[in-house]
């Protein structure tokens, strides 16, 4: 049986179920790399250019892990996922980076994905199926199966990536914190040092962008002065604005990777909106040198200040 490798990084947390279902229906075995760990990071650091951000280095590590275990590695080039919106330049160049940095690669399946909505995946998936020598009937059935499976992506995230949140019980007396960031930052427990689990263990109700409907976050993202032309950026800002303007959260923690150009803009927009609405805000920026002790201290200090401010100094501004 043909084996296709899927690196556990970048858009894995957005479209894994779509492609896994597609390949599975075509009778192709999908081999997913293991969860990110120190070995994966070390592999990525050795093969990737120094200037790349942490998620890109981790992605290189996942490709290194898979390259000797599969016949193909699936690395789609996500150019556009919505009309008049684009993705990070590093995402657009990831295929070329991998080709130039990783030795002894198997064949790469690298479709260029430029779409307006989920229905536009059809042409791309048919092209991938033909490259794998599948007939039209097989591809058609696999496409339909994949689209139906993709409707369960958010459910899959909760059950497989953050299972502790699947059965969470929201209580009015608990602090609610919105954890923002690109999916590959907030759902990779190694990269973010298990921040979702740590907050939950401290009795915090955790909210992520996946808890906000697309219609809602797109509506609220329009409240920004200028149009946001990054798909994930619009999702992050729109979700934050909807929670802030309706006072649905008590605080916000933004998870970012050092050197991320998009986040340098997005963090500013969310921070200013949170300050204007008196919502506590903290950004956590990671690279391969980040230590867990200092990270834990910052979380504890942020939560302590939130509780102190709520109980004793509610009239104090969140800014300075």
JONORUR-V390341 format. One line per field, one symbol per residue. ss: DSSP state (h for helix, s for strand, l for the rest). phi: phi as a letter, one per 40 degrees, with the letter a starting at -180 (. if undefined). psi: psi as a letter, one per 20 degrees, with the letter a starting at -180 (. if undefined). Layout:
ss: ???
phi: ???
psi: ???
This chain:
ss: llsssslllllhhhhhhhhhhhhhhlllsssslllllhhhhhhhhhhllllllhhhhhhhhhhhhhlllllsssllsssslsllssllhhhhlhhhhhhhhlllllsssllssslllhhhhhhhhhhhhhhllllhhhhhhhhhhhhhhhllhhhhhhhhhlhhhllllllllllsssssllhhhhllllllllhhhhhhhlllssslhhhllhhhhhhhhllllllllshhhhhhhhhhhhhhhlllllssssssslllhhhhhhhhhhhhhhhhlllssssssslllllhhhhhhhhhhhhhhhhhhhhlllllllll
phi: .cbbcbccafcdcbbdccccccccccgbccbccccdaccccccccccccccccddccccdcccdccdcbbcbbcbcbccabadgbbbddcccbcccccccbbcfcccccbccbbbbaccccdccccccccccgccccccccccccccccccbccccdccbcbccccbcbcbccccbbccbicdcccbcccccffccccccccgcccbbcccbccdccccccccccbccbbdccccccccccccccbfcbcabbbcbbdgcccccccccccccccccbgbdbabbbbaccccccccccccccccccccccccbbcccccbf
psi: pppppopmrdjhihjghghghghghjlpppopqrqpahgggggghhhqqhiqrghgghghhhgghhhjirhqponqnogpiqpkqrrphhhhjhghgghihpqlqappomqoonrhahhiiggghhggghhjkqrhggggghggggghhhijghhgghhhgmhhihkqopqhjqpppoorrqhigiiohggjklhggggghjkpopprhiipqggghhghhiiqhqpojpghhhgggggghhhghjliqirpppprqpjohghhggggghggghhhjkppqpqopqaiipqhghghgggggghghggghhhhliiqqio.
